[in-house]
Amino acid sequence: MKKSPVKNTKHLSLPWETQDPFIFCSYHHDLYPGNNDKLGPDSSLEGRSIGQDFAGKDGWNMYHGRVVPGFPAHPHCGFETISVVTKGMVDHSDSLGGKGRFGNGDVQWLTSGRGLQHAEMFPLLDEVSNPFEIFQIWINLPRKSKNVEPHYKMLWHENIPVIVEKDDRGNQTRINLIAGSHKGHKALNPAPDSWAADPANAVQIWTIKAAPHAVFTIPATEIEATRSLFFYRGTSISIGETKVQEYQVVELDAAEDAEIENGAGEGCFLFLQGRPINEPFEQMGPFVSNSQAEIREIVSEYQRTQFGGWPWPDNEPVHGKERGRFALYTNGEEEIK
């Protein structure tokens, strides 16, 4: 009898549970109303816990934002954030002077390394409605890379490989290849110090949309790796003899092909794979290291230096209504899309 590729299934709850080398995954889907003149919601904020708004009132959240939704200036150290924005826009600003606006399929890959501050604000640019959807994935850095210089790069959606495949019945599956390789296609290069930068670590990050009843396969790999398939929208899927309902995470055996048959509705998935780092792990909020002593050193460093300070006039910077997609890097290079 063929071995099942399914190791475990669990109900999804925020943040989504991940496996080494990934340490965190959050998913936000908000149906924001039209904008006001400050690029916030043209709607009353009464009844919201401003500064800590995660209740989903009226189908959207302000998160930690007070005027514009999002996450004002906060520190990161010792890991990477991969922000996949499928709808809406994000305004990025950081303590090294970098900034940008990206969204509608773009991906930002940010290596915090020895530490930086950044803000992620969600400007509402449309006067009528502003749907917004983002995955933020945290991937750990190995000990040797914990103190690298911070770095960020953009993976613009025009350049991200899209693989469209059809099953024997003509049903279509669409894969956005954010990291890794599949069927002869190779993703854009990740940040240079990333665990994902070495092909031997078998890191794969895909977003997947499958038509009703489509069948697609995630092929086995010879590299020992963890695999998580997040089934966040649809009806049901079948993987061999295992039937999985919507809003579940499936832990897969990387040594086995995983043939997935989608159910009656369009299926939406996030797929994460990677060889585990297998090092001691300690975390205190946005600080990640290998020991409690190192965490204390990071906290002390942040209290002393603020990781270089904050060069922007406020903690919730946005880049104006008329600005398009762009990235200004710390070396002065600017990309305009």
N, C-alpha and C positions, 0 to 999 in steps of 0.2 A: 504494500500500500504506500502511495506517495505521501511524504511527510507534509503536514500542513505548514504554510509559511506564517500562520498566525500564532504569535506567542502569548498575546494578552490583548484584551480590550477594556477600555475604561471610559466612563462618561467625562465629557469635557467640562471643566470649570476654570474660570479665569484666575490667575494666569494658566495657560495650558501647560500640562506636565510634559517635560522634555527629558531626554537622555543625553549623557555625556557623548560628545563634546558640547552639546547645547545646554544652556543653564536656565533659559527663560523664554517664553513666547507669549505675547499678548496679542489679542485681536480686538479691534474696535470697529464698529459699524454704526455710524450716526447719520440720521436724516435731518441735517440742519436746515433751518428756514432761510429766507433771504437775509442779506446783510444790512448792517447800518453803516454810517459813515466812518466808523472805526474798524470795520471788517469783522465785527462781532455779529451775533445774531440780532436781527431786528425783531426781538421778542422780549417780553418781560423775563427777568431773571429771578423774580420773586418766587420763594419756595425752594430755591436751590441752595445747597451748601457751598457757597462760592469759595473757591480755594481747595475744595475737596468734593467735587460734584461728579459722582459715579453712579447715580441712581437711575439714569435712563429716562428721566421725566420728559414726556412728549417725544420720546424716541431719540434723544440726543443728550450729550453731556458737555459740560464746560471743563471737566477734569480739574487741573490745578490752575487753569486760566481764570482771570477776573474780568477781562474785557473781551478777549479773543480766546476761543477754546484751545487747549493744548497743555504743554508741560513747560513752564518757565524755567529759567536757568537753574541747573542742578548738576552735580558732579558725577563723573564716571571714572573708574580706574580698574585696570587689569583684565578687560574683556573687550568684545566688539559688539556693536549693535548693527543689525541689518534691517533697515526700514523699507518695507515693501508697501507702497501706496498705490492702491488700485483705483481709487476714486478720490477726487479732491486734491488739495495742495497742502504742503508742509513748508513753513518758513524756518530754516535752520540758521542758528547763530552760535558761535562758539568762542571760548576764551582766548583762542589763538588768533582771532580776527577773521576766521572763515565764516562765510554765510552763503545762503542759497535759497532757492525756491524750487521744489520738485513735486511731482505727483502724476496722477492719471497713468500709472504703469511704471513710473521710475522707481529706482532702488538706490538708497544711500547706504554705503558701507563705511562705518566709522570705527576706527581702532582707537580705543581710549589709552591703551598702553599705560604709561606712568601717571596719567591723569589729566583731565580737562573738564571744563564746564561746557554745557551746551543747552540751548533752548530749542524746543520743537513746538511751534505754534501752528494752528490750523486756520489760516485766514479764510473768511467766507467772501468769495469774489463775485458771486452771482446775486442779483437783486431778488430772485424768486425762490430758488432752492439750492441747497449745497450738500448733496450726498457725499459721504466721506467713509472710506474703508482703508484700514492699515493693519498690516502684521508687523510687529516688532520682535525680532528674533535676537536673542543674546547667545553668542558663541564664545566659549572660553578661550583664553590664550594660555599656551603652555608656560611653564616656569621661565624658560629661556627668553620668552617674549613679553613677560609681564611689564618690563620697564622700557619698552621701545617708545620712540617718539610718537605722539598722537598723529593720526593721519585720517583724512576722509577722502573718498572718491565717489563719483556718481556713475551708476549704471543706467544710462538713459534708455527709456523704453524702446526707442527706435532701433537700438543696437542689441537688445536682449534677444537671444534666439528663441523662436517660437516653433515648436514641433507639432504639426497637425497630422494625426494618424487616424485611419479608419479600420474598423474591424471587418470581419467577413460579411457582415450584413450592411456595411456602409455607414455604421454609426460612428460619429466623430469624437475624438478626444484631443484636447488642445493643452499642450504643456509649455509653460513659460520657464525656460531654463536659466535660473538665477545663479546657480553654482553647480559645477560638476560637468558631466558629459552624458549624452544619451543618443544612441542610434547615429553615431557619426557626427553629432553636433557637440560643440564645446562652448561652455558659458564664457562670458567676459571674465577677465582676470579679477580676482578679489583684491582686497587691500594686500600690500606686499608681505606684511608680517603675520598674516592670518594663518591659522591652522588649515584653512581651506586652500591656501596657496600651494601646498604640496599635494600632488595627485595621489601620493601613497596614503593620504588620509581619507580618501574616498568620500569627501564631503559633497553631498547633493542637496540642493534647495530648489524645489519645483512648486509652482502653483499649477493646479490642474483643473480643467473643466471638462466634464464628460457629458455627452448628450444622453437622453434617456435610453437605457438598455445597452449603452456602449460597453465594450469589453476592451480593457487595456492591461498591459503587463509591465510590472516593475521587475527588470531582470535581476537575477542573483549576481552577487559580486564575490570574488575570491578573497577579498580583504575583510578581516573581522571588523564589523561595524554595527552600530545601532541603527534602527530604522523606526520612524514614527510617521504614520499616515493619519493626518487630522481631517476627519470627515465632518465639515462644519455646516454644509448646506446640501439638502437633497431629501430623498425619501429613505432609501436603504441601499446597501451594496452586499454582494456575496463574494467571498474569497474562499474558494473551495467549498467545504461544507459549512463554513462559518458565515452567518448572516449578521450584518451590522446595521443598526439603525443610525439615523442622523445624529450628529453632535456627539460622536465618539472618537477616541484616538485608538488606533490599532498599532500595537507593537509587532513588527514583522521580523522574521528571521532572514538576515541578509544573505544567507547561504542558499536560499530557496527562491525560485521565481514566484512572484505574487501576481496571479491573474485576478483582476478585479472586474466584476460585472456590476455595472451600475443599475439602479432600480428605475422606477417609472418617471422620476423627475430629473432635471439637470443636477448633476453632482459636482460639488466644489470641494477641493482638497488642497491641503498644504502637505508636502512631503519633505521630511528632514532625514538625512543620513550622514553618518560620519564615524570614523575610527575613534574610539574613546581616547582621551588624553591620559586617563588613568593616573592622575596625580592627586595628592591631598588637596582638598577643596574647602575653602572657608569664604563665607559671604556675609557682609553686613550691608544690606540695601544695595546701593550702586557701587560698592567696593568689593572686589573679588581678589583673593590671593590664595596662598598655599598654607597659611598658618594664622592663628589668632594674633601672634606677635607681629606678623606682617600687616594684618588689618589695623592694629593699633598704630603702627608706623604711618600707614596711609592716612588714617584719620588725623594724626598729628600734623602731617604734611599739609593736608587740606586746610586745617585750622590756621596754620602758620602762613601759607602762601596763597590759598584759594586757587591753587593750580594756575597761577599766573594772573589772577584777577578777572574782572569782567569789563570788557572795553566798550560795552554798548550803553546807551543812555537809560535803559530800564531793563527789567528782568524778563519782559514779554515782548521782545522786538518782532515787528512784522515789516514787510518790505514794500508796502504801498499797493494800491489797487491796480495800477497800470503795469506793474513789473511782471514780466513773463518768467519762464523757467530759466534758471541760471545757477551757476556755482562760482563763488569766489574763493579760491584756495589760499592757504597761508603764505604761499610763495608769490602771491600777487597775480597768478594766472587766473583768468576768468573764462568760463564757458557760458555762452548764451545760446539757448535753444529756441 
